């Protein structure tokens, strides 16, 4: 199956920056990820959508991160990035990568949804 792996989290002071990465892999599979997104989950809270991006590059930002975060993806490398600037303590939590790959299995298209295991971002002085 297709797997998503996040990286780039860590401890940063308020006002600092981090760049999160999400890499999709699927040993010997032929696949395309149509939509990718970053989700955020604070401790004890529900997972919420931060920023999605389509294969064609259309994107959206939650109001809480607009003008601070920048989303991008490189389709040929199956990678997605989230540049996080001017980080605030309320940005502390786990960031998850989401994708909906279409896997080509001969003449059959297999649709699925996958999540990464998350990367922890801690914003603290």
MARDONU-561936 format. One line per 5 residues: their letters; for each residue x, y, z of C-alpha. Coordinates in Angstrom, 3 decimals. Example, Ala and Ser with C-alpha at 12.3 -4.5 7.8 and 13.67 -1.06 7.14 Angstrom:
2
AS) 12.300,-4.500,7.800 | 13.670,-1.060,7.140
END
This chain:
125
XXXXX) 0.000,0.000,0.000 | 0.939,3.643,-0.262 | 2.494,5.067,2.870 | 2.912,8.662,3.990 | 5.787,9.717,6.218
XXXXX) 6.030,13.133,7.836 | 9.178,14.843,9.060 | 10.351,18.255,10.178 | 8.614,18.682,13.496 | 10.398,19.784,16.623
XXXXX) 10.699,22.390,19.345 | 10.738,26.035,18.313 | 10.351,29.349,20.110 | 7.349,31.600,19.441 | 7.915,33.531,16.239
XXXXX) 10.145,30.823,14.847 | 9.769,28.684,11.742 | 9.633,25.041,10.794 | 9.232,23.226,7.494 | 7.238,20.019,7.519
XXXXX) 7.629,17.420,4.796 | 5.408,14.559,3.736 | 6.702,11.857,1.438 | 4.526,9.233,-0.211 | 5.948,5.856,-1.115
XXXXX) 4.555,2.566,-2.306 | 7.154,-0.036,-3.128 | 6.831,-0.880,-6.823 | 3.303,0.517,-6.996 | 2.132,2.860,-9.714
XXXXX) 0.060,5.538,-8.063 | -1.039,9.153,-8.155 | -2.108,11.133,-5.138 | -4.963,13.349,-6.131 | -5.424,15.415,-2.995
XXXXX) -3.004,15.919,-0.123 | -3.494,17.843,3.054 | -2.054,18.731,6.426 | -4.187,18.210,9.500 | -3.513,19.432,13.025
XXXXX) -4.408,17.898,16.344 | -3.756,19.634,19.629 | -3.605,17.578,22.802 | -7.102,16.552,23.814 | -8.679,18.166,20.756
XXXXX) -10.119,16.869,17.504 | -8.071,16.676,14.325 | -8.709,19.695,12.100 | -7.851,20.577,8.534 | -4.985,23.043,8.154
XXXXX) -4.302,23.163,4.448 | -5.284,20.922,1.519 | -3.808,20.954,-1.978 | -5.015,19.289,-5.150 | -2.844,17.595,-7.767
XXXXX) -3.256,20.695,-9.891 | -2.048,22.973,-7.113 | -5.270,24.510,-5.852 | -4.954,25.092,-2.145 | -6.756,26.436,0.880
XXXXX) -5.672,27.594,4.329 | -7.512,27.534,7.621 | -8.029,31.038,8.984 | -5.755,30.282,11.939 | -2.716,29.802,9.689
XXXXX) -3.478,32.101,6.769 | -0.593,34.485,6.023 | 1.754,32.450,8.246 | 1.922,29.016,6.590 | 2.736,28.182,2.975
XXXXX) 1.804,24.912,1.311 | 3.475,23.310,-1.686 | 3.854,19.944,-3.376 | 6.083,18.319,-5.956 | 3.972,15.762,-7.779
XXXXX) 6.872,14.087,-9.553 | 8.487,13.344,-6.189 | 5.260,12.588,-4.299 | 6.169,15.173,-1.709 | 4.240,17.898,0.085
XXXXX) 5.630,20.649,2.266 | 4.289,23.054,4.863 | 6.411,26.095,5.614 | 5.344,27.332,9.027 | 6.354,30.866,9.960
XXXXX) 5.634,33.085,12.958 | 4.727,30.051,15.012 | 2.569,30.530,18.086 | 2.110,28.394,21.205 | -1.369,27.460,19.948
XXXXX) 0.260,25.808,16.936 | 1.587,23.147,19.296 | 0.378,19.677,18.444 | 0.732,16.826,15.995 | 0.607,17.524,12.280
XXXXX) -0.651,14.718,10.067 | -0.262,14.231,6.352 | -3.273,12.941,4.411 | -3.530,11.689,0.853 | -5.993,9.894,-1.407
XXXXX) -3.893,7.804,-3.787 | -5.164,6.078,-6.891 | -3.172,2.886,-7.400 | -2.995,1.361,-10.862 | -3.229,-2.430,-10.696
XXXXX) -3.234,-3.522,-14.306 | -6.564,-2.373,-15.719 | -8.010,-1.736,-12.277 | -7.840,1.524,-10.373 | -7.716,1.151,-6.613
XXXXX) -8.834,4.210,-4.649 | -7.895,4.688,-1.023 | -7.152,7.188,1.721 | -4.005,7.133,3.818 | -2.632,8.994,6.805
XXXXX) 0.868,9.443,8.097 | 1.761,8.828,11.724 | 2.212,12.514,12.418 | 5.034,14.801,13.456 | 5.022,16.748,16.721
XXXXX) 5.451,20.510,16.711 | 6.052,22.234,20.022 | 6.094,26.024,20.203 | 7.391,27.177,23.553 | 9.720,29.729,25.049
END
